[in-house]
Amino acid sequence: MSDSQMRLAAFITAGPGRPGGWRYPASVPGWLSAEYYQNIARTLEDGRFDLAFFADILSVPDRFGSSTDTQLRNGALGSLRLDPLHVLSSMGAVTRHLGLAATVSTTYAQPFTVARSFASLDHLTAGRAAWNVVTSFQESEARNFNLDEQFPREKRYERADEFLEVAAKLWDSWEDDALVLDTETPLFADPEKVHAIGHKGEWFTVQGPLNVPRPPQGYPVVIQAGASAKGKDFAARWSDVIFCSHASLESAQDFYREIKERAAAHGRDPRQVKILPSIAPVIGATSAIAQQTFEELFELVPPLGGLSTLAYHLDVDLSTFPLDERLPDVEVPGVEGHYREVREITEREGLTLRELGKQYGGRVEGGFIGTATEVADGLEEWFTGGACDGFMVQAPYQPGGFEDFTRQVVPELQKRGLFRTEYEGSTLRENLGLERPAPREWENRIPKPASAAR
């Protein structure tokens, strides 16, 4: 697929996800069933989506009033989350082309285990695996992994840099032709082409080699969503796909330019970094029907459920502020991009914290509400206007939101020549228009010492 056509990913929650969406009458609460996710996978592949993307959380968030009550009562962000790698394995079994992306934290995992898991998934799906790299930022997550408090942001990204380096070394520890399978000699694998990595760094000591051959894609596709200065630099260096969220076309354009410039500064081809803003379109047969659906969904959003989700994203206990006053300026240990987004909305619309909670829980990223033609018009404006390389599509309710988009919006995009009608490649990298990394390509990604830069 050429750069004149957009990429599409689906943001799926292995649980209720959006506050209010799970309460919508057309929502199907099959989150504990493999068949539920397999049906979504078939829908997405029928729509020629590039990939299915699963976010993940390693705790039930307790950042609103120092309690998990609000999350659990409202079915909010992290109240239920299955392990995404297991979900993706079931989805991979019923699809042939759909990319499969799982979130795994570099703060609470080990490189050998993660490299092995994604190499295995890439082989078992013939080159369709993707890893969404997160560093995690919640104290509640730290307390589930033998820690009393979270590492500082700077340390988390230092660990993540080394983690990615070790994972890439492990994927490269088998040369592409190391697996011989010569039954006569016999020669199962050529020892001269399987190498220990002997890594010894600040965070990790890993001997290697990996006990899985080099993945079909070389490295699984790497996804990241950092919005802080450190996070954007990390993403521009390591990521193939960057997932982001914007409250306006203008902010999306600014982010797009900045990331492409950062990628170029790291010696990368900016075209090899695909930027996908999150959208949550509400689609109807008429504009009025779409608006009515949005209003029905919005009415189901409990303000405290939305605030609990926002408190998680910001890593700030919002229960300490008056609900009927505006969100004050706060120091944000969590996702800076979400803070900028809500500040923009608060200032533009003059929302109180209570109103912001409802707005945040029921937000439609990008404001795409309307007929399939109207939604496609908006997506075309963003895509051709230098705001993105495609979109990360969220469903306002599952699975119906994905069915609406696939059956109504995708044909409109295809008719305009903005999206594929058939898959072009056999791997996720090929379908995304990404090059297969050469062995030792990781050496171009690791941060260079300041003295070396001079």
Disulfide bonds with the S-S distance in Angstrom:
none
